Amino acid sequence: MLHLENSQAAFDEAKKLMPGGVNSPVRSFANVDSNPPFIARAKGSKIYDIDGNEYIDYVGSWGPMVAGHAHPNVVKALQAAAERGTSYGAPTLLESELAKLVMEVYPTIEEIRMVNSGTEATMSALRLARGFTGRDKIVKFIGCYHGHSDSLLVSAGSGLATFGVPSSPGVTKGTAADTIAVPYNDFEVIERVMKEHGQEIACIIVEPVAGNMGCVLPKQGYLDHLRRLTKEAGALLIFDEVMCGFRASLGGAQAAYGVKPDLTCLGKIIGGGLPVAAYGGRRDIMEQVAPKGPVYQAGTLSGNPLAMTAGLETLKIITADPEPGEPDSSRVLTLKVKKLLLGWQEGARKAGVPIQAHQAGSMFGIFFNEHEVWDFDDSSASDQKAFAVWFKAMLEQGIYLAPSQFETLFMSLAHTEEDIDRTIEASRKAFAKVREMRG
Ligand SMILES: *Cc1c(COP(=O)(O)O)cnc(C)c1O
């Protein structure tokens, strides 16, 4: 039995200080009927709570920690950077160095602007798309999450789905009316929308591998379809690769599926655990951003030297050339996930619990569902109760997973074969618990 007394007391206090006791909703564990462990420290593949429990971590701060927690290169570089001052609000060499490294991996990004969160990146990309095209309407997909800016909070998956909120109060009718939300992976609906409204639409924004309705892959040819429809309508195609960037493959979903967006949003891994995100793309579009162009966007801490340092060190680790004969980091991560999911699938089969297991590189997840999952409706039809039972049984055994079926899990380079074997072993008991619950 897991002892969480200190965490429980800490959570009781936090609830008096912050809405729901947290600074971001999904952390509260409310929908899995648990209290969250309060974290004291993390190292490699493990995190440790204030009751002294150790967990193998597959949340990885919701994606950024691809090199593992407290990687020595990152820590050392950050210590040295802190000695040189934590913020200047003036240009540094670090910003150009990170920009160049990102553009090498993402050749569709000809110019880039660093910001502080994925929310800021998508919000700014949207403003830019509207400024560039002179059009107001945007198209997004039901169950895709692009951060919490008003236009994008319509049918937004992730925490909203976890808590059963279709949209958010506080988003004005006018804003919501400019957002058209369509089902993911449906070829016909998007074609019809573009036929009817194409000339009013500034952009289609999409998670090219969806991660906020659980991990859901695009159907064969779907991203090409979006590329063709936007081109025909004179609208921009924005890939929100805040999560799938550096994960679906090193070059993101755009490299994995061979589709070139006009603009790309990056986040999470690009900051290596510090607050960094970015948007970038075609030069003629990016030149509309201030001070070069009229579309305004700014940030006191944007390009912060500590944040740039953590991002740079993390990207250096995952882009490093492998030893001769060894696989590169993407391949290593992909193989680890494959092994883990094979183990989980076997455990589920033995327990007689049908699941759908999805993987895109180092992103992965399972749905308690006997049918295929291709969109938000499919994902929502999965058995949430079974997930809660499974999740709790895993936590009890020291496996730390995202507390919602609408979230994605992440592998890091620090996860060992032994970690994965232990995680597979733990899953057997957890699937058996689900079987028991179903009777
Ligand atoms: C996490 C995420 C965001 C928001 O990023 P924040 O840094 O949390 O604001 C946007 N888009 C996608 C696809 C994400 O996964």
The ligand as a MOL file (V3000), in Angstrom:
LIG
                    3D

  0  0  0     0  0            999 V3000
M  V30 BEGIN CTAB
M  V30 COUNTS 15 15 0 0 0
M  V30 BEGIN ATOM
M  V30 1 C 0.9850 21.1980 -24.3110 0
M  V30 2 C 0.4290 21.6410 -25.6020 0
M  V30 3 C 0.1480 22.9970 -25.8770 0
M  V30 4 C 0.2360 24.0530 -24.8150 0
M  V30 5 O 1.5110 24.2580 -24.3310 0
M  V30 6 P 1.6910 24.9830 -22.9060 0
M  V30 7 O 3.1550 25.1500 -22.8120 0
M  V30 8 O 1.0810 24.0720 -21.9040 0
M  V30 9 O 0.9670 26.2790 -22.9920 0
M  V30 10 C -0.2260 23.3410 -27.1420 0
M  V30 11 N -0.3710 22.4210 -28.1150 0
M  V30 12 C -0.1370 21.1150 -27.8890 0
M  V30 13 C -0.2880 20.1370 -29.0040 0
M  V30 14 C 0.2430 20.6780 -26.6260 0
M  V30 15 O 0.4310 19.3760 -26.3920 0
M  V30 END ATOM
M  V30 BEGIN BOND
M  V30 1 1 1 2
M  V30 2 1 2 3
M  V30 3 2 2 14
M  V30 4 1 3 4
M  V30 5 2 3 10
M  V30 6 1 4 5
M  V30 7 1 5 6
M  V30 8 2 6 7
M  V30 9 1 6 8
M  V30 10 1 6 9
M  V30 11 1 10 11
M  V30 12 2 11 12
M  V30 13 1 12 13
M  V30 14 1 12 14
M  V30 15 1 14 15
M  V30 END BOND
M  V30 END CTAB
M  END
